[in-house]
C-alpha cells in the first residue's frame, strides 16, 4: 500500500482528509479480501482531497499467468472517462473563441452537412441529447470481432446515425463523442492526441495518461474476460486474457489510458477554484450542471460528466467499460474528495467497490457514542483485526474513532451499520438495530501480545484471529476429486 500521507500526521488538512485517512487504513485489506472472494484479478485505487493525493494502493494481479502483482503505475484503459477529456477540450475551444456550444455538426464538419444529424449542435453531442446511435449497427469492435472504426468509417456511420429527434430522450452515444473528436481536430488544427496532450495532459502533469495505445505503450495491466467464461469451476486462473487494441476514431469516446492517481489529479482539477486547472470555473460550472436525466435511477448527465448522489452528496465523474477493464471515478464538490477505482476484468466491480469505500467514509462520519468518552485511540485499536469462524469472516475496524463490525466479503451498508458500544477494556456491545441479530448483546474479546486474538458474540459464537482459524473436526474440506467433478 502506498499512502501519500500517514494517518499519524500531526495536522490533517480538514475533516474530509481525516475521514479518508481513517478509511484508507482499512480499505486495502477490505478490497483485497473482497477481490479474492469474488475471483477478480486486480484493482487500483486512489483518493484525493483538496487537490492533494492522500492515498493510492493496488491489489491482486496485473497479469495472472505470470502472477505479476498489480501496482499503482500500471496503466488501465479508462474507456468512457475519455468523454470527460473530450468535453474539457471542447470547453477549451469555446474559451478560445474557436467554437460555440450551439454550433451545428453540419457547420463544423462539411462532410456531414447533408446528413440526418447535420443540425445536432455541440451542446447536444456533449450531453447525449442529439438522438445519435450508440455504436453503429455493427459494433462488434467492442467484442474484438473487428477493428474500431477509422475516420472514414466513423463519418459513414455518422451520415445515417439519427435514431431520435434531438432532445427527445437521453441517448448515450460513442459515435457522438467520436464526432466531437473530429470537431476538436478541425477547430484546433491539431490532431486529437496533440490537443489533448498539449492542453490537458501536460499542463496537469498526467505522466501516465495518453489518448490511445500504440505499439510502444507498455506497463498495461492485462484485461480479463468474465468469470462466467472461466470454465465450470469459475476459477480466477481460468479467466481469459483479452488483447488490448487501438480504438481508432473512437479514441475521443473510449481510447484514453491512465492510472487512478492521474485520474484523481485530473478530476480534482475540475473542482471549483482548484489549482492547477485548465478551465475557468465558468466552464466547469457548465459541465457539471444537469442537462439530461439518463433514465437510470439516480443518474443524470451534464456536459461530459455523469452526475449522481453518493451517500447523500452530489458527485460528478464517469464510468468506463473497455474489453477487459471496468473503471469509475467520482468527485464530490461538497468535500473536495476525488475517488478513482480501476479494475481489470469485463465484470470488474469498480463501481460497487468505490461505493463501498464511500460507505466506509459515511460510517467514519457517524456520531461517536457517549460510551467512547475518555477512551484513547490506542485502547480502541486493541480490538481491531480480522476474525473467522465456520460461518465466515468478520472485521473489527476503527473508522473515524469508532469501532464497527464488518463483513469484508460483502458490500458495506452505511444505512444499517452502527458503531459497537464500548463497555470496558475487554468488552464491546452490539446495538445493531436488526433484531434478528445480536442487538443488546455483549462482545467479549481475548487478547495476546499481538492484540485481539478472539471474540465471542454477539450471538455467542466464538471467532478467532483469521490466521489461527482451523475448520472444526466435524467439517471436512472438499478433496481435489470432489472440486473437479
N, C-alpha and C positions, 0 to 999 in steps of 0.2 A: 504494500500500500504506500502510495506516495502522496503525503499531505503537504500542502504549501505552507501551512502554519500548524503549530501544535495547539491542542486544546488547553494546554497549560500556559499559553502566553499570558503575560500579566495584564495586557489591555486588549480586549477584543473590540473591533470597530463599532459594533452596535448589537442590538438584541438579536437580529436575524443571524449575524455571524455566530453568536454564542449558541443559538438553537442548532444551527447546522454543524458547528464543530461537534456538538453532542451527538448528532445523527451520524456524522462521519466516523465516529469511534466504533459504531456498531454496524454501519451499512455494509462494509466489505464482507464480514463474516455472515451476515444475513443473506446477502445476494449470492455468495458462493455456495451456501447450503441450498438455497432455492434453485440455483443453476444446476447443481449436481442432481438434485431430486427430480427435476423436470427434464433431465437429459439434454440440456442446452450446451453448445460448445463453449461460448465465452461472452464476456461483456466488457465494456469500457465506460467509465462514468466520471464526470467532473461536475463540480459545484463552484459557483462564484457568487460573491455578494459585493455590491457597490463597486463593481468593476475589478475586484480582486479575486483571483483564484484561491479558494480556501481548501480545496481537496480534489485529488484526482486519483483514481485507483482502477485496477482491472482484475479480472478473474477468469479462470478457465483457459481455453486454448485458442491460439491464433491458427494453428494447424494441428488437426487431430492425429494425422498419421505420424508426424514427427514429434508429437507431444510438445510442441512449442508453446510455452506459456504466453498468454496474451499480455501485452504491455501497453503503457499509456501512449506510446508513439506509434503503435500500429495504426494503419490507415483503414478507414471504412468508407464504403460508397454510401453517402448520406442521402442520396436519391432526391426526394422532393424537398429537402432542405434547400436544394438548388433554386427553387422558386423564390425563396426569400432573397437570395443573392441577385436573381434576375430582377425582382421588384425593386431592390435597392438601386440597381443600375439604372432602371427606368426613372426613378426619382432623382438620381444624379443628373440625368439628361434633362429632366424637367427643370432642375435648379440651374443648369447651364443654359436654359432657353432654347434647347435644340428640339424639344417636342412638348406637347401638351397632353394631358390625360384624355382630352376629348378628341384628339386626332384619330382619324379612322384608318383601319388597316389598308384600305384601297389607296389612301393618300400616301401612306408611308412605304408601302410595298407595291409598286406598279404592277408586278406580276399577278397580284390578287385584286386589281381594280375592277375586274368584271366577275369576280367570284361571288358566291352567295353569302360570304362573310365580309364583303368589302366595307360595309357600313358599321361593323363592330368597332368600337373605339378602344383605346388603350386601357382606360379605367375598367371596362367590361372584361378585357382579357385578364387584367390583374386580379379581379375579384371572381373569376369563373362565372361571369354573368352573360357571356356572349352567345350561349347556346351551341357551343362548338363540340364536336365529337371528342370523346375522351382520348382514344389512342389510334383510331382508324378502324376499318372493318376487318383488317388482318393485323392483329397486334401480337403475333407470335414472337416478336423480338423480346417480349417480356418473359417468354418461356425458352429463350435462346434457340428458337426454331429458325430464325433468320436474323440478319444484322439489323440494328436500329437504322431508321431512315437517314439518308444524307439530305442536303439542302433541296436538291431537285425533287426527291420523293416527298419531302415534307410539304413543298409548295403544291405538289399534285394532290396530296391528301387534303390540304387546306382549301384547295379550289372547290371542293364539294363537301365541306365539313359541317355545314349547318344541320343541327338536329332540332333546336328550339329557336324561338324568337329571342332576341336579346332581352335580358331581364325578366324572362318568363319564369325561370326557376334556376337555382344554383346548379351548375353542371361542371363538375371538376374536369379539367382538360389539360392533358400533357401537350396536345397539339397546339393549344392556345399559347402555352408558355414557350413552345418551340418557335412560334411566330414572333413572340416578344424577343427571343434571341436574335432573330433576323432583323427586327426593328432596331435593336441595340447596335447591330453592325452597320446598318445603313445610316442611322442617325449620327453615329460617332465617327464613322470612317475607320474603325478598328475592328479586328476580329472580336468575337465574344470573349475568347480567352484573354486577349490583350486588355480589353476594357475592364473586365472583372479583376484581373491581376493588378493592373496599374491603379485602379480607382478604389478597390475594396481590399483585396488580399494583402498587398504590400503596405498600404497605409496603416492597417490594423495589425501588422506583424504576424499574419497567419502562416507560419512557416511550414505547416504540414497540411495545407489546403491547396487544391487545384481544381480546375474546371472539368477535367476528364482524364482518364488514364490513357497511357500510351505504352509503347514497348519499354520505355525507360522507368516506368512507375514501379517502385519497389516498396517492400515493407507493408504490403496489403495483407490484412487479415483475411484468411480464406473464408469463403462463404459456403454455407451448407444447406442442403435440401431439408425438407420437413421430416420430422420423426416418423410420420405415417408411412414414409417410403424406406424406412431403415430396417426392413425385414420383420419377420414375425415376432422377434424378441424386442424390437424397438430399442436397440442398444445404441448408445451415443457413438461408439466407434463405427457403427454401420451407416451413419449419415453419409450421403453422397456429397462430394465436394463439387461446387459449381464454378466454372471458369468465368473470370471477370472479362467483360468485353467493353469496348468503347461505345458510347451512346450517340455518337454522330450528331445530327441536327437537333436531337432532343437533350443535349447537354444542359440547355437553359432550364429544362424541366426536371432533369434527373441525373445529370452527369457528375456533379461535384463530389470529391472525396475530401475527408477531413478527419480530425480527431475530436474527442469530447472536449479536450482542453481548448482547442482552437474555436470550437463552436460556442463555448462559454464566453470567450473573448468577443467573438463576433456578435452574438445576441446581446451581450452586455453593452455593446456599442449602440444598440437600438433603444436603450433606456433613456428617458429624457435627461438632458444635461450631462450625459456621460462623456468622458474623455478617455482615450481617443474616440473620435466619431467621424464618419464620412458624410453624414447627413445633418441637415438642420433639424431642430425639434419640430418645426412645421411639417416637414416631410415625414418624420417618424409618426407624428400625430395622425396624419392622413392614412398611413399604412395600418395603424393599429385601431382605427375606427371600424365598427361593424358595418360591412357593406352588404352581406348576404347571410341569411340563415341557411345552413347547409342541408337541412332535412334530417341530419343525425342529431339525436337529442343532446343538447348541451354544447354543441359545436357550431360556431359560425365562422365567417371568413372576412378578413379585411382586404388590404391590397398586398397580397403575398404572404399573409400570416393566418394560421388557424387561431381562433380566439376561443377560449374555454375557461371555465371556472375549475380550479383545483383547490380542494379543501376550503371552499368559500371565497377564494380570491381569484380575481381576473388574471388570466395569463395570455400572452401571445407567444407563438412559436410555430413549429411544424413537425410533422412526422415524415418518415422516409421509408419506402419499400423498394428495394432493389433485389434481384435474384441472389439470395444468399445473405443479405444484410437487412435488418429492420432497425430503425433508429427513431429517436424522439427527443426534442429539446423544448423546454418551456422557459419563459422569462416572466417574472412576477413583478410588475411595476410597483406594487404597494410595499414590497420588502426589498426590492432590488436584487432578488435571488434569481440566478440562472442555473438550471439543471439540465445536463445533457446525458442521455443514456443510449449507448450503441451496442447492438448485438449482431452476431454473425451466423444467423440461420433464418431461413424463409419464415419459420414460425417463431422467431425471436420475440422475447417478452419485454422489449424496450419500454412500451407504454405502461404495462402493468407494474413492472419493476420501478419505473420512475414514479408512478403514482403511489406505490408503497413507501418510497422514500419521503414523499410529501406527507404521507400519513404518519410516518415516524416523526417528522417535524411537528405535525399537529399534536401528537402525543407530548412532545417536549414542551409545547406551548401551554399545555393544560395547567390549571391552578395546582399549586403544591398543597397537599393535605396538611391540616394542622398538626397531625401526628409527627411530621418531619421537623417541627420546630426545634432548633437547637442541635439537630443531628448533623454531623460533619459528612462531607462527601466521601471521605475515606471509610467511614462507618457504613455508608450505603454501598460503596464499591465492593465490600467484602461479600455481598450477597450475589454478585453477578456471575454469570457463566452459562454454559450450555449443558443441559442435563437430559438424560434419556431413561426411558422405561419401556416396557413391552408395547405400550400404546403410542409411542412416538418420542418426539424431541421437544423440549421447551427451553427457551432462553429467558433468563432473568437479566434485564437490561436497564441501565441507568440512562435516562433521557431527560434533559432539562432539569436534573437534580431530583428526579422521581424514578422509582423502580416499577417496571412493568414486566408482565409475563407474556411472552410472545412465541408463537409457533413459527419457526423460520422456514417451514415448507409451505406456508400459506400467505396469501395477501394480507397486509396489515389493515385492520378495520378500526379506523380512528374514532368512529362514532360510538362504538360499543366496547372500547378498551379503556379502562381506568387504572390509575396507579394502585399498587398494593399499599396498604396502610403499614406504617412502622409500629411495631409493638415493643420489641426490645432488641438487644444486640444479637439475638439468635432467632427472632421470630418476626414474621410479617403476617398480614391478614388480607384475605381476598374480600373486596367489596364489588366484585363483578356483578352488575345488575341482573345478569342472566340467572334466574332462579333454578334452572336446570343444572347449573354448575355448582361451584363451591362457595356461594355467597355467604359471607359472615364467618367462614372457617379460617383457622389459623394455618400458617405455613411454617413448619419447624425446620430449621437448617442445621446441618452438621458442617464443621469446619476442620481443616487441617492446615499445615504450613503453607499450602498453595492457595488457600481461600476456601470458598464454599465447595464441599465435596458431595453433598447430597441434600435433598429436602423432601419432606413428606407433607402432602396436602397442596392445595385444598382437595378434598375428596379422600384423603388418607393414603393415597398411593405414593410409594417412595420412588423418587427419581435420583439417579446418581450421575456424577460427572461423566460426560459422554465417553471420554476415553477409557473410563473404568467400567463401562457397561458391558455385560455379557447376557446373552439370552438365558432365560430360566431353563432348568433341566427338562421341563415338560415341553419345551419348544425346540423343535429340530429344524435347522436351516435346510432349504432345498438342496438336493445334490445336483451336480452338473447334468446328470441324465434327465432329471426332472425339469430343469430350466430350459433344456434344449428340445423338449417334445412339443 
